[in-house]
Amino acid sequence: MFTASHIPFIISIILYLISSVWSIGHIIKPDLFNKKVARWATVMGFLIHSGYLIFLGIRSNNIPITNVYESFVSLLWCVLFVFINIDYLYKLPSLDTFLMPLVTALSLWALSFDKSDMLITVSLQKFWLVAHIIPIFIGYAAFTISFSLSIMYLTQQRHLKHKLFGRLFNKLPSLEGIDMLIWKTISFGFPLLTLGLVFGTFWVKTQDILGEMWYLDPKVILGLATWLIYAALLHMRLVASFHGTKIALLTIAGFCFVLFTFIGTFFIGSKHAFQKLSTNPAYIEILAVNKQQYPKLT
């Protein structure tokens, strides 16, 4: 159920939708759909999104990752932050055509996770936890961009293969240019993912969050699997000099692992993921310890 507190994020989603429609429309009918509208909508949506993130942080008295919804909103903010910077540096006029529909869809999905009892069940007042989450979120954002670039690469490749030299073909960068950007975004995201996992290991072991068998936790296993996929991508690029289709397809597979690691572990009962507190035996104790963190439940 939507409340007044959702309005800023819903406005951001509407602006992201406008950006998606205008960026796609600009390719089909450039005279009718002005590209400046898409850029204006993206920037305005991001600014409202930023303000909403600050509001969530103030409401939870912490960094806004205390539940699945807040975490999703924070991750999407990171995606847009990375995108705006890449767009500024590389001036890719068509990246938003592939990225903004994805951001819009994920934002709508995020709204479905705003359940008050789907919360993180450990204290967020820990340096290692914060150091673990922030680099991983930015790394995931970079991988989201690389996913969009991979879709762009496969689209351009298809146009070349079938000699479809239309408006979309002319708007997209060369295959070499897209391939280079895929490489750069993965090279940016992978060290951050590595750093976040290392800090997470310190946090888990020093705080004894998951017990002695912490390495068997589903989220830990999936996080390592995601790391291995992107490590393999970098290895293939540096050592085997792989380019093109294989890298694009592996990048898409890696992003699917990112999404499943981020959301899927909730459904398979990871201790380290978000839990439905109303079905947790330690529900009362958790609320007592975290009553400032979860004001809506207390």
N, C-alpha and C positions, 0 to 999 in steps of 0.2 A: 504494500500500500504506500502510495507516494504522499509525502507531507511537504510542508512549506520549506523544510530544510533541503529538499531535493531540487528546488527550483533553479538555483544557479547551475547545477550540473546538467539539468535538462536543457537549459538555455545553451550551455556549451555544446551539448549533443546536437541541438538544432543547428547551431552555427557550423559544426563539423559536417553535418548533412548537407548544408548549403554549399560548403567548400567542396564536398564530394561531387555534388550535382554540377556545380559550375566548372570544376576542373575537367570533368568528363565532357560536359557540354562544350567547353572551349575547343576540344579536339574535333567534335562533330560539327558544330556551328559556331565558329569563332566570332562571327559578327553579332550573334545573339547573346553569347555568354562571355562576358568580359573576365579575363583572368584576374584582374585586380579584385573582383568581388570574392573570388576563392581565397586569395591571400588575406584580404581584410577579414573574412569570416574565420579563417584559421587563427589569425593573431588575436582577434577579439575573443574567440572561444577559449584560446589558451590563457588569456589574461583572466577571464572569469573563472576558468578552471583553477588557476593559481590562487585566486582569492578564496575559492571554495575549499582548496586543500588547506589553506591557513585556518579557515573556519573549523574544519574537521580536527586539525591539530589542537586548536584551542579547546574544542568540545571534549576531546579525549584526554586532554592534558598530557599529550605525548606526540611523538611523530605519528602521523595518521596511517598506521598499519595495524590497529588493534582488532580489526575484523576483516573478513574477506572483501567486503565492499570498499572499505578505506584503502586496503592494499591494492585493489584493482584500479581505483581512482588515482592512486599515487603512481602506479606503474604506467598508466596511460599518460600522466603528466610527464613522466620521464621520456616516454616515446616522443611526445610532441616537442619537448625541450631539445632532444638530440636531433630531431628532424629539422627544426627551425635553424639550428646551428649548421647542419649539413647543407641545407638549402642556401644559407647565406654564404658558405664557403665555396660551394661547387656550382651554384646557380643551375640546378636541375629543374627545368620548367615542368616536367611531367612526373616527378616522383610523387607529388601529392595526388595525382590521378590514381595511383596504385595504393598509396598509404592511407589517405583520408577515408575511403570506404571501409577499410579494415579498422581504423580507429573508431569510426562511427558504430560499426557492428559490435566491437568489443565494449564500447561505452554502454550500449543498450544491454549487453549481456551483464555488465557490471551492476546495473540497476537491479537485476534479479537476485543479487547476492546480499542485498541490504536486509539481512535478518539479524535482529538484535542479539540472538543467542549463539551466533556463529562467530566465536571470538578466539583470539589467541590465548592460550592457557598458561603462559609463562610471563613473568614480569618483563616489561620493556625497558625498565630502568637499569640496563646493563650496557656498558660500553661495547662489549664484544658483539652483542646482538645487533646494536645499531651499526657497528662497523661491518657486520656480516650482511645486513640487508641492503644498505645504500649502494655499495658497489655492484651487488647482484642485480638490483633493479635497473641501474644504468646500463649494465651489461645486457640484460634482457631487452632493454629499449634498443640498443644497438643491433641486437639480433632480429628484432622486429623490422628495423629498417632494412637489414640485409635480406630478410624474407621478401619484402616488397620489391627490392631491387632484383631478386631472383625471378619473381613473377614478371617483372619488366623485361629481364633478359630473355626468358623463354618466349614472351610475346614478340619481342623484336626478332628473335631467331626464327619464329614461325613465319613472320612477315617476309623475311629474306628467303626462306626455304620455298615458300609458295609465291614469291614475287608479288606480294601485296603491297605495292608502294603507294599507299594512300596517306591520308592526313596523320594517322597515328604513327606510321613509320617515320614520317618527316619530323614529328615532334619528339620522338625518342632519341636518346643518345646512341652512339655506336655501341656494338657489342663489347668492344675492347674497353670503352669508357665505363659501361655498366659493370663489367667484370672487375675492373680496378676498384670501383667503389664497393662492391661486395667484399672484396679483399680488405679494404681499409676499414669497413665497419666491423667485420669479424675480428680484425687485428686490434681494434679499439675495445670491443666488448669482451674478448677472451681474457685479457689480463685482469679486467675488473671482476669477471666471474671467478677467476682463480683466486684473486685476493679475498673476495667474499666467502668462498668456500674454506679458505685457510682460516680466516677469522671465525667462521662458523664452527670449525673443528675445535679451535681454542675455547670458544664459548661453551660448546657441548661438554667438553672434557673437564673444564675448570668448574662449571656449575652443576655437573652431573645431571643434566636435563633428561637424557634418554637412557641412562643406566649404562651398564658395562657393555651391552650389545648395541650400542648406539649406531654402529656402522651397518646394522641390519634394518634400520628404520627406512620405510619406503621412500620418504622424501630425500634422505641421504643417498640412497641407491640411485634414484632418478636424477638427482643433482649431479652425481658422478657420471652417470650415463650421458647426460647433456654435455658435461665437460669433455668427455671422451670424443663425442661427435665433433665438437668444434676443434678439439686438439687434432683429430684426424683430418679435418678440413685444412687446417693450417699446415700440417705435415704434407698433405697431398700437394698443396700449393708451393711450399718451399722446397721440398725434396723431389717430388715427382713431377713438378711443374704442370699440375693439372689445371685446366681452365674450363670455362664454358659450361656445357649442359650438366656434366657430372657434379661440378661444384654447386651449381644452382639447385639441382635436385637434392643434394645433401644438405644444403642450407635450409631448404623448405622442410626436410625431415627434422633438422635440428630445432627449427622453430616449433614444430608440433610437439617435440619433447619439452621445450620451454613451457608451452601452454599446459601440458599435462603435469609437469613438475609443479607449476605454480598453482593450478586449480585441482588437478586430478587427485592429488594426495589427500585432499579433504575427504573424498568419497571412499578412499580405501583405508581410512582410519589411522593415518600417521600421527604419532604422538606429538610430532614436531610441527604439525600443521594446525589449522584452525579446527576447533571442535564445537559441537553443539552442547553447550553447557547444561541445558535442561535435561540431557540424558547422561550427564557425567556424574558418577557417584560422589565426586569431590566438589559438586556444584556450589554448595553453601560455603565451603572452605575457600574456594577460588574467589567467590564474590567478596568474602570478608577481607581477603588479602589485597584484592584489586578494586575496591569500591570507588576509589578516586579515578581509576583507569576506565571503569565501565559505569559511568553515572547513570546511563539509561536503564541499567538492570537493577540498580539499588535505590 
